[in-house]
């Protein structure tokens, strides 16, 4: 449930209320009883952090970075694929078989 802030326009009293989105707004100031008690607009209390969010992965329009496991597997498969033919051509006894 969100926390809403209210302020009285008459006496300046401020208070936070934990309310459901569908709940009716508080109409009267609990301090002076005035009907000038209004809901304030305030910043949200959360931040978007971690991988997968725009600011960390897609800000520059680049593709997402591969995970370390995927990059390591690709490096190993490339190294294995290029090492095998080089080893076969360097071995004259293997070529004679």
MOPAC internal coordinates of N, CA, C and O (Angstrom, degrees):
PM7 1SCF
backbone

  N    0.0000 0     0.00 0     0.00 0    0    0    0
  C    1.4534 1     0.00 0     0.00 0    1    0    0
  C    1.5234 1   108.97 1     0.00 0    2    1    0
  O    1.2310 1   120.65 1   -40.63 1    3    2    1
  N    1.3050 1   116.37 1   139.37 1    3    2    1
  C    1.4706 1   119.03 1   179.99 1    5    3    2
  C    1.5258 1   112.34 1   -77.99 1    6    5    3
  O    1.2310 1   121.83 1   -22.52 1    7    6    5
  N    1.3173 1   114.09 1   157.48 1    7    6    5
  C    1.4644 1   121.76 1   175.84 1    9    7    6
  C    1.5248 1   107.40 1  -103.64 1   10    9    7
  O    1.2310 1   120.82 1   -55.66 1   11   10    9
  N    1.3224 1   116.04 1   124.34 1   11   10    9
  C    1.4613 1   121.75 1  -179.84 1   13   11   10
  C    1.5211 1   109.36 1  -108.13 1   14   13   11
  O    1.2310 1   120.98 1   -39.10 1   15   14   13
  N    1.3297 1   115.74 1   140.90 1   15   14   13
  C    1.4621 1   121.73 1   177.71 1   17   15   14
  C    1.5256 1   108.90 1  -102.80 1   18   17   15
  O    1.2310 1   120.87 1   -41.07 1   19   18   17
  N    1.3302 1   115.94 1   138.93 1   19   18   17
  C    1.4648 1   122.19 1   178.23 1   21   19   18
  C    1.5184 1   109.00 1  -126.09 1   22   21   19
  O    1.2310 1   120.70 1   -29.96 1   23   22   21
  N    1.3404 1   116.27 1   150.04 1   23   22   21
  C    1.4658 1   122.25 1   175.37 1   25   23   22
  C    1.5186 1   108.68 1  -139.58 1   26   25   23
  O    1.2310 1   121.45 1   -39.95 1   27   26   25
  N    1.3042 1   114.84 1   140.05 1   27   26   25
  C    1.4607 1   120.67 1   177.48 1   29   27   26
  C    1.5301 1   108.71 1   -88.04 1   30   29   27
  O    1.2310 1   120.76 1   -50.42 1   31   30   29
  N    1.3249 1   116.16 1   129.58 1   31   30   29
  C    1.4600 1   121.41 1   178.12 1   33   31   30
  C    1.5188 1   112.44 1   -73.89 1   34   33   31
  O    1.2310 1   119.69 1   160.00 1   35   34   33
  N    1.3379 1   118.21 1   -20.00 1   35   34   33
  C    1.4711 1   121.50 1  -178.34 1   37   35   34
  C    1.5270 1   112.32 1   -86.40 1   38   37   35
  O    1.2310 1   120.64 1   126.65 1   39   38   37
  N    1.3283 1   116.38 1   -53.35 1   39   38   37
  C    1.4680 1   119.21 1  -174.51 1   41   39   38
  C    1.5301 1   113.42 1  -106.51 1   42   41   39
  O    1.2310 1   119.41 1   167.91 1   43   42   41
  N    1.3366 1   118.74 1   -12.09 1   43   42   41
  C    1.4578 1   121.51 1   178.89 1   45   43   42
  C    1.5168 1   114.58 1    84.37 1   46   45   43
  O    1.2310 1   119.85 1  -173.19 1   47   46   45
  N    1.3240 1   117.89 1     6.81 1   47   46   45
  C    1.4643 1   122.17 1   179.79 1   49   47   46
  C    1.5280 1   109.64 1   -64.50 1   50   49   47
  O    1.2310 1   120.32 1   -45.86 1   51   50   49
  N    1.3511 1   116.99 1   134.14 1   51   50   49
  C    1.4592 1   122.31 1   178.37 1   53   51   50
  C    1.5218 1   109.98 1  -123.04 1   54   53   51
  O    1.2310 1   121.02 1   -37.17 1   55   54   53
  N    1.3482 1   115.65 1   142.83 1   55   54   53
  C    1.4564 1   120.82 1   178.97 1   57   55   54
  C    1.5221 1   109.06 1  -155.52 1   58   57   55
  O    1.2310 1   120.98 1   -30.66 1   59   58   57
  N    1.3415 1   115.74 1   149.34 1   59   58   57
  C    1.4652 1   122.12 1   175.89 1   61   59   58
  C    1.5191 1   109.33 1  -102.95 1   62   61   59
  O    1.2310 1   121.07 1   -37.27 1   63   62   61
  N    1.3394 1   115.55 1   142.73 1   63   62   61
  C    1.4595 1   121.59 1   178.74 1   65   63   62
  C    1.5235 1   109.13 1  -128.78 1   66   65   63
  O    1.2310 1   120.98 1   -44.01 1   67   66   65
  N    1.3162 1   115.74 1   135.99 1   67   66   65
  C    1.4526 1   122.36 1   173.56 1   69   67   66
  C    1.5219 1   106.60 1   -90.46 1   70   69   67
  O    1.2310 1   120.74 1   -71.81 1   71   70   69
  N    1.3444 1   116.20 1   108.19 1   71   70   69
  C    1.4602 1   121.02 1  -174.56 1   73   71   70
  C    1.5208 1   110.81 1  -131.24 1   74   73   71
  O    1.2310 1   120.98 1   -26.14 1   75   74   73
  N    1.3149 1   115.73 1   153.86 1   75   74   73
  C    1.4580 1   120.85 1   170.79 1   77   75   74
  C    1.5202 1   108.62 1   -72.99 1   78   77   75
  O    1.2310 1   120.47 1   -21.81 1   79   78   77
  N    1.3061 1   116.70 1   158.19 1   79   78   77
  C    1.4600 1   121.12 1  -179.86 1   81   79   78
  C    1.5285 1   110.69 1   -61.93 1   82   81   79
  O    1.2310 1   120.38 1   145.33 1   83   82   81
  N    1.3274 1   116.88 1   -34.67 1   83   82   81
  C    1.4687 1   121.53 1  -177.09 1   85   83   82
  C    1.5236 1   113.86 1   -84.96 1   86   85   83
  O    1.2310 1   119.73 1   173.06 1   87   86   85
  N    1.3299 1   118.13 1    -6.94 1   87   86   85
  C    1.4692 1   120.38 1  -179.81 1   89   87   86
  C    1.5273 1   110.83 1   -67.75 1   90   89   87
  O    1.2310 1   121.16 1   -33.06 1   91   90   89
  N    1.3289 1   115.38 1   146.94 1   91   90   89
  C    1.4675 1   121.18 1   176.90 1   93   91   90
  C    1.5254 1   109.08 1   -70.28 1   94   93   91
  O    1.2310 1   119.78 1   -36.00 1   95   94   93
  N    1.3241 1   118.03 1   144.00 1   95   94   93
  C    1.4667 1   120.04 1   178.73 1   97   95   94
  C    1.5313 1   111.27 1   -66.42 1   98   97   95
  O    1.2310 1   121.06 1   -27.70 1   99   98   97
  N    1.3334 1   115.57 1   152.30 1   99   98   97
  C    1.4575 1   121.28 1   177.59 1  101   99   98
  C    1.5266 1   106.99 1   -70.05 1  102  101   99
  O    1.2310 1   120.51 1   -52.32 1  103  102  101
  N    1.3328 1   116.63 1   127.68 1  103  102  101
  C    1.4609 1   120.80 1  -172.23 1  105  103  102
  C    1.5263 1   113.30 1   -95.49 1  106  105  103
  O    1.2310 1   119.92 1   141.37 1  107  106  105
  N    1.3354 1   117.75 1   -38.63 1  107  106  105
  C    1.4643 1   120.46 1  -173.94 1  109  107  106
  C    1.5262 1   110.83 1  -110.30 1  110  109  107
  O    1.2310 1   120.97 1   -37.70 1  111  110  109
  N    1.3155 1   115.75 1   142.30 1  111  110  109
  C    1.4613 1   122.20 1   177.64 1  113  111  110
  C    1.5257 1   109.21 1   -68.36 1  114  113  111
  O    1.2310 1   119.76 1   -51.81 1  115  114  113
  N    1.3319 1   118.06 1   128.19 1  115  114  113
  C    1.4742 1   119.16 1   179.29 1  117  115  114
  C    1.5316 1   112.97 1   -71.13 1  118  117  115
  O    1.2310 1   119.60 1   160.48 1  119  118  117
  N    1.3224 1   118.37 1   -19.52 1  119  118  117
  C    1.4642 1   121.00 1  -178.78 1  121  119  118
  C    1.5220 1   112.65 1   -83.98 1  122  121  119
  O    1.2310 1   120.41 1   132.32 1  123  122  121
  N    1.3638 1   116.83 1   -47.68 1  123  122  121
  C    1.4652 1   118.87 1  -174.62 1  125  123  122
  C    1.5333 1   113.12 1  -117.31 1  126  125  123
  O    1.2310 1   119.96 1   169.43 1  127  126  125
  N    1.3263 1   117.69 1   -10.57 1  127  126  125
  C    1.4619 1   120.95 1   178.87 1  129  127  126
  C    1.5134 1   114.43 1    82.54 1  130  129  127
  O    1.2310 1   119.56 1  -175.01 1  131  130  129
  N    1.3080 1   118.44 1     4.99 1  131  130  129
  C    1.4606 1   122.57 1  -178.86 1  133  131  130
  C    1.5310 1   110.75 1   -71.14 1  134  133  131
  O    1.2310 1   121.22 1   -27.11 1  135  134  133
  N    1.3305 1   115.28 1   152.89 1  135  134  133
  C    1.4670 1   120.57 1   176.48 1  137  135  134
  C    1.5307 1   111.86 1   -88.73 1  138  137  135
  O    1.2310 1   119.61 1  -169.03 1  139  138  137
  N    1.3311 1   118.36 1    10.97 1  139  138  137
  C    1.4597 1   123.15 1   179.95 1  141  139  138
  C    1.5275 1   111.63 1   -90.28 1  142  141  139
  O    1.2310 1   120.19 1  -157.05 1  143  142  141
  N    1.3076 1   117.23 1    22.95 1  143  142  141
  C    1.4622 1   123.47 1  -179.02 1  145  143  142
  C    1.5235 1   107.99 1   -84.91 1  146  145  143
  O    1.2310 1   120.08 1   -68.24 1  147  146  145
  N    1.3416 1   117.46 1   111.76 1  147  146  145
  C    1.4624 1   120.78 1  -174.57 1  149  147  146
  C    1.5234 1   111.25 1  -122.10 1  150  149  147
  O    1.2310 1   121.96 1   -26.65 1  151  150  149
  N    1.3231 1   113.85 1   153.35 1  151  150  149
  C    1.4621 1   121.55 1   178.12 1  153  151  150
  C    1.5273 1   108.66 1   -78.86 1  154  153  151
  O    1.2310 1   120.75 1   -44.70 1  155  154  153
  N    1.3390 1   116.17 1   135.30 1  155  154  153
  C    1.4570 1   121.67 1   179.46 1  157  155  154
  C    1.5237 1   110.45 1   -93.02 1  158  157  155
  O    1.2310 1   120.90 1   -25.44 1  159  158  157
  N    1.3010 1   115.89 1   154.56 1  159  158  157
  C    1.4565 1   121.75 1   174.07 1  161  159  158
  C    1.5191 1   106.96 1   -97.82 1  162  161  159
  O    1.2310 1   120.50 1   -55.20 1  163  162  161
  N    1.3267 1   116.64 1   124.80 1  163  162  161
  C    1.4572 1   120.24 1  -178.83 1  165  163  162
  C    1.5183 1   110.05 1  -135.22 1  166  165  163
  O    1.2310 1   121.11 1   -12.44 1  167  166  165
  N    1.3099 1   115.49 1   167.56 1  167  166  165
  C    1.4606 1   121.73 1  -178.88 1  169  167  166
  C    1.5213 1   110.96 1   -72.58 1  170  169  167
  O    1.2310 1   121.22 1   -29.35 1  171  170  169
  N    1.3123 1   115.28 1   150.65 1  171  170  169
  C    1.4638 1   120.31 1   177.24 1  173  171  170
  C    1.5223 1   109.78 1   -70.02 1  174  173  171
  O    1.2310 1   120.84 1   -28.77 1  175  174  173
  N    1.3059 1   116.00 1   151.23 1  175  174  173
  C    1.4597 1   121.59 1  -177.12 1  177  175  174
  C    1.5132 1   113.92 1  -100.18 1  178  177  175
  O    1.2310 1   119.17 1  -139.08 1  179  178  177
  N    1.3272 1   119.19 1    40.92 1  179  178  177
  C    1.4614 1   120.65 1   176.52 1  181  179  178
  C    1.5143 1   109.76 1  -142.92 1  182  181  179
  O    1.2310 1   121.30 1   -20.01 1  183  182  181
  N    1.3243 1   115.12 1   159.99 1  183  182  181
  C    1.4583 1   121.16 1   179.04 1  185  183  182
  C    1.5192 1   108.55 1  -130.67 1  186  185  183
  O    1.2310 1   120.56 1   -34.13 1  187  186  185
  N    1.3125 1   116.53 1   145.87 1  187  186  185
  C    1.4528 1   121.46 1   176.96 1  189  187  186
  C    1.5237 1   107.22 1   -95.50 1  190  189  187
  O    1.2310 1   120.71 1   -72.61 1  191  190  189
  N    1.3294 1   116.25 1   107.39 1  191  190  189
  C    1.4588 1   121.47 1  -178.14 1  193  191  190
  C    1.5134 1   109.76 1  -126.65 1  194  193  191
  O    1.2310 1   120.87 1   -16.63 1  195  194  193
  N    1.2946 1   115.95 1   163.37 1  195  194  193
  C    1.4521 1   121.87 1   173.98 1  197  195  194
  C    1.5076 1   112.64 1    96.39 1  198  197  195
  O    1.2310 1   121.35 1    -3.51 1  199  198  197
  N    1.3139 1   115.03 1   176.49 1  199  198  197
  C    1.4578 1   119.03 1  -178.30 1  201  199  198
  C    1.5198 1   109.80 1   -72.16 1  202  201  199
  O    1.2310 1   121.29 1   -30.31 1  203  202  201
  N    1.2997 1   115.13 1   149.69 1  203  202  201
  C    1.4484 1   119.94 1   179.57 1  205  203  202
  C    1.5117 1   114.06 1   101.82 1  206  205  203
  O    1.2310 1   119.79 1   170.81 1  207  206  205
  N    1.3096 1   118.01 1    -9.19 1  207  206  205
  C    1.4569 1   120.52 1   179.80 1  209  207  206
  C    1.5135 1   109.99 1   -99.43 1  210  209  207
  O    1.2310 1   120.48 1   -22.51 1  211  210  209
  N    1.2839 1   116.69 1   157.49 1  211  210  209
  C    1.4604 1   124.35 1  -174.73 1  213  211  210
  C    1.5249 1   112.50 1   -53.54 1  214  213  211
  O    1.2310 1   119.95 1   131.57 1  215  214  213
  N    1.3044 1   117.70 1   -48.43 1  215  214  213
  C    1.4615 1   120.83 1  -173.05 1  217  215  214
  C    1.5194 1   112.77 1   -64.68 1  218  217  215
  O    1.2310 1   119.71 1   152.13 1  219  218  217
  N    1.3201 1   118.17 1   -27.87 1  219  218  217
  C    1.4604 1   119.31 1  -176.96 1  221  219  218
  C    1.5190 1   113.25 1   -97.79 1  222  221  219
  O    1.2310 1   119.17 1   152.42 1  223  222  221
  N    1.3264 1   119.18 1   -27.58 1  223  222  221
  C    1.4542 1   120.19 1  -172.49 1  225  223  222
  C    1.5170 1   114.92 1  -113.37 1  226  225  223
  O    1.2310 1   119.04 1   144.28 1  227  226  225
  N    1.2942 1   119.43 1   -35.72 1  227  226  225
  C    1.4551 1   121.27 1  -170.42 1  229  227  226
  C    1.5237 1   113.86 1  -121.60 1  230  229  227
  O    1.2310 1   119.45 1  -166.14 1  231  230  229
  N    1.2917 1   118.66 1    13.86 1  231  230  229
  C    1.4546 1   121.94 1  -174.49 1  233  231  230
  C    1.5304 1   112.21 1   -62.81 1  234  233  231
  O    1.2310 1   119.70 1   139.92 1  235  234  233
  N    1.3202 1   118.19 1   -40.08 1  235  234  233
  C    1.4595 1   121.92 1  -177.23 1  237  235  234
  C    1.5229 1   112.92 1   -94.28 1  238  237  235
  O    1.2310 1   119.54 1  -170.63 1  239  238  237
  N    1.2996 1   118.48 1     9.37 1  239  238  237
  C    1.4549 1   121.73 1   179.40 1  241  239  238
  C    1.5121 1   113.20 1    77.91 1  242  241  239
  O    1.2310 1   119.91 1  -173.98 1  243  242  241
  N    1.3118 1   117.77 1     6.02 1  243  242  241
  C    1.4562 1   121.04 1  -179.98 1  245  243  242
  C    1.5230 1   110.17 1   -82.30 1  246  245  243
  O    1.2310 1   121.48 1   -18.75 1  247  246  245
  N    1.3132 1   114.78 1   161.25 1  247  246  245
  C    1.4540 1   119.63 1   176.77 1  249  247  246
  C    1.5176 1   108.55 1   -70.32 1  250  249  247
  O    1.2310 1   119.96 1   -24.43 1  251  250  249
  N    1.3464 1   117.67 1   155.57 1  251  250  249
  C    1.4636 1   119.49 1   179.00 1  253  251  250
  C    1.5239 1   110.55 1   -62.58 1  254  253  251
  O    1.2310 1   121.01 1   -32.33 1  255  254  253
  N    1.3107 1   115.67 1   147.67 1  255  254  253
  C    1.4535 1   121.01 1   179.54 1  257  255  254
  C    1.5271 1   109.16 1   -70.47 1  258  257  255
  O    1.2310 1   119.49 1   -40.03 1  259  258  257
  N    1.3459 1   118.58 1   139.97 1  259  258  257
  C    1.4555 1   119.58 1   177.56 1  261  259  258
  C    1.5266 1   109.98 1   -70.84 1  262  261  259
  O    1.2310 1   120.92 1   -26.79 1  263  262  261
  N    1.3101 1   115.85 1   153.21 1  263  262  261
  C    1.4488 1   119.61 1   179.21 1  265  263  262
  C    1.5257 1   108.94 1   -69.79 1  266  265  263
  O    1.2310 1   119.56 1   -23.11 1  267  266  265
  N    1.3223 1   118.45 1   156.89 1  267  266  265
  C    1.4620 1   121.10 1  -178.91 1  269  267  266
  C    1.5321 1   112.34 1   -59.18 1  270  269  267
  O    1.2310 1   119.83 1   145.07 1  271  270  269
  N    1.3260 1   117.92 1   -34.93 1  271  270  269
  C    1.4656 1   120.65 1   179.76 1  273  271  270
  C    1.5206 1   110.80 1   -65.52 1  274  273  271
  O    1.2310 1   119.79 1   137.07 1  275  274  273
  N    1.3200 1   118.01 1   -42.93 1  275  274  273
  C    1.4586 1   122.39 1  -179.32 1  277  275  274
  C    1.5253 1   110.64 1   -67.09 1  278  277  275
  O    1.2310 1   120.23 1   137.70 1  279  278  277
  N    1.3256 1   117.17 1   -42.30 1  279  278  277
  C    1.4598 1   121.05 1  -179.64 1  281  279  278
  C    1.5233 1   110.64 1   -65.52 1  282  281  279
  O    1.2310 1   119.70 1   140.09 1  283  282  281
  N    1.3297 1   118.18 1   -39.91 1  283  282  281
  C    1.4613 1   121.76 1  -179.97 1  285  283  282
  C    1.5268 1   110.38 1   -66.72 1  286  285  283
  O    1.2310 1   120.35 1   140.02 1  287  286  285
  N    1.3345 1   116.94 1   -39.98 1  287  286  285
  C    1.4655 1   120.51 1  -179.99 1  289  287  286
  C    1.5260 1   110.37 1   -66.51 1  290  289  287
  O    1.2310 1   119.79 1   141.16 1  291  290  289
  N    1.3217 1   118.02 1   -38.84 1  291  290  289
  C    1.4565 1   121.52 1   178.85 1  293  291  290
  C    1.5286 1   110.71 1   -66.43 1  294  293  291
  O    1.2310 1   120.02 1   140.78 1  295  294  293
  N    1.3251 1   117.57 1   -39.22 1  295  294  293
  C    1.4566 1   121.70 1   179.23 1  297  295  294
  C    1.5209 1   110.62 1   -65.89 1  298  297  295
  O    1.2310 1   120.27 1   138.30 1  299  298  297
  N    1.3347 1   117.08 1   -41.70 1  299  298  297
  C    1.4625 1   120.88 1   179.56 1  301  299  298
  C    1.5210 1   111.28 1   -65.72 1  302  301  299
  O    1.2310 1   119.86 1   138.28 1  303  302  301
  N    1.3307 1   117.87 1   -41.72 1  303  302  301
  C    1.4597 1   120.25 1  -179.04 1  305  303  302
  C    1.5210 1   111.24 1   -68.56 1  306  305  303
  O    1.2310 1   120.01 1   143.96 1  307  306  305
  N    1.3356 1   117.59 1   -36.04 1  307  306  305
  C    1.4575 1   120.68 1   177.02 1  309  307  306
  C    1.5218 1   110.38 1   -67.15 1  310  309  307
  O    1.2310 1   120.52 1   137.50 1  311  310  309
  N    1.3344 1   116.61 1   -42.50 1  311  310  309
  C    1.4608 1   120.58 1  -179.41 1  313  311  310
  C    1.5259 1   110.22 1   -65.92 1  314  313  311
  O    1.2310 1   119.60 1   140.46 1  315  314  313
  N    1.3100 1   118.36 1   -39.54 1  315  314  313
  C    1.4579 1   121.52 1   179.64 1  317  315  314
  C    1.5201 1   110.47 1   -68.51 1  318  317  315
  O    1.2310 1   119.63 1   142.61 1  319  318  317
  N    1.3107 1   118.31 1   -37.39 1  319  318  317
  C    1.4578 1   122.17 1  -178.98 1  321  319  318
  C    1.5145 1   112.55 1   -69.77 1  322  321  319
  O    1.2310 1   119.24 1   145.39 1  323  322  321
  N    1.3172 1   119.06 1   -34.61 1  323  322  321
  C    1.4627 1   120.95 1  -178.84 1  325  323  322
  C    1.5159 1   111.59 1   -87.75 1  326  325  323
  O    1.2310 1   119.44 1   156.21 1  327  326  325
  N    1.3270 1   118.67 1   -23.79 1  327  326  325
  C    1.4584 1   120.70 1  -177.77 1  329  327  326
  C    1.5245 1   111.27 1   -76.99 1  330  329  327
  O    1.2310 1   119.18 1   146.62 1  331  330  329
  N    1.2970 1   119.18 1   -33.38 1  331  330  329
  C    1.4625 1   121.76 1  -176.21 1  333  331  330
  C    1.5251 1   112.38 1   -63.48 1  334  333  331
  O    1.2310 1   118.10 1   128.98 1  335  334  333
  N    1.3508 1   121.22 1   -51.02 1  335  334  333
  C    1.4579 1   119.24 1   179.43 1  337  335  334
  C    1.5256 1   112.69 1   -64.46 1  338  337  335
  O    1.2310 1   119.16 1   144.08 1  339  338  337
  N    1.3141 1   119.21 1   -35.92 1  339  338  337
  C    1.4571 1   121.96 1  -179.76 1  341  339  338
  C    1.5172 1   110.22 1   -65.70 1  342  341  339
  O    1.2310 1   120.20 1   141.06 1  343  342  341
  N    1.3280 1   117.22 1   -38.94 1  343  342  341
  C    1.4584 1   120.79 1   179.77 1  345  343  342
  C    1.5265 1   110.00 1   -68.43 1  346  345  343
  O    1.2310 1   119.70 1   141.44 1  347  346  345
  N    1.3405 1   118.18 1   -38.56 1  347  346  345
  C    1.4585 1   120.88 1  -179.76 1  349  347  346
  C    1.5209 1   111.48 1   -66.24 1  350  349  347
  O    1.2310 1   119.65 1   139.94 1  351  350  349
  N    1.3311 1   118.27 1   -40.06 1  351  350  349
  C    1.4546 1   120.94 1  -177.84 1  353  351  350
  C    1.5172 1   111.62 1   -74.33 1  354  353  351
  O    1.2310 1   119.84 1   156.84 1  355  354  353
  N    1.3481 1   117.91 1   -23.16 1  355  354  353
  C    1.4570 1   121.14 1  -179.13 1  357  355  354
  C    1.5259 1   111.67 1   -84.02 1  358  357  355
  O    1.2310 1   120.04 1   168.48 1  359  358  357
  N    1.3066 1   117.53 1   -11.52 1  359  358  357
  C    1.4644 1   121.02 1  -175.90 1  361  359  358
  C    1.5291 1   109.26 1  -102.82 1  362  361  359
  O    1.2310 1   119.40 1   -79.23 1  363  362  361
  N    1.3569 1   118.75 1   100.77 1  363  362  361
  C    1.4534 1   119.84 1  -179.20 1  365  363  362
  C    1.5225 1   112.39 1   -66.09 1  366  365  363
  O    1.2310 1   119.59 1   149.30 1  367  366  365
  N    1.3239 1   118.40 1   -30.70 1  367  366  365
  C    1.4636 1   120.38 1  -179.54 1  369  367  366
  C    1.5212 1   110.88 1   -68.79 1  370  369  367
  O    1.2310 1   120.54 1   146.53 1  371  370  369
  N    1.3307 1   116.57 1   -33.47 1  371  370  369
  C    1.4692 1   120.67 1   179.25 1  373  371  370
  C    1.5229 1   110.12 1   -69.23 1  374  373  371
  O    1.2310 1   120.14 1   143.83 1  375  374  373
  N    1.3170 1   117.34 1   -36.17 1  375  374  373
  C    1.4469 1   121.16 1  -178.54 1  377  375  374
  C    1.5192 1   111.22 1   -70.61 1  378  377  375
  O    1.2310 1   119.94 1   151.99 1  379  378  377
  N    1.3462 1   117.71 1   -28.01 1  379  378  377
  C    1.4614 1   122.24 1  -179.36 1  381  379  378
  C    1.5176 1   111.57 1   -74.75 1  382  381  379
  O    1.2310 1   118.97 1   155.79 1  383  382  381
  N    1.3225 1   119.58 1   -24.21 1  383  382  381
  C    1.4833 1   121.96 1  -178.38 1  385  383  382
  C    1.4400 1   111.01 1   -68.71 1  386  385  383
  O    1.2310 1   120.10 1   180.00 1  387  386  385

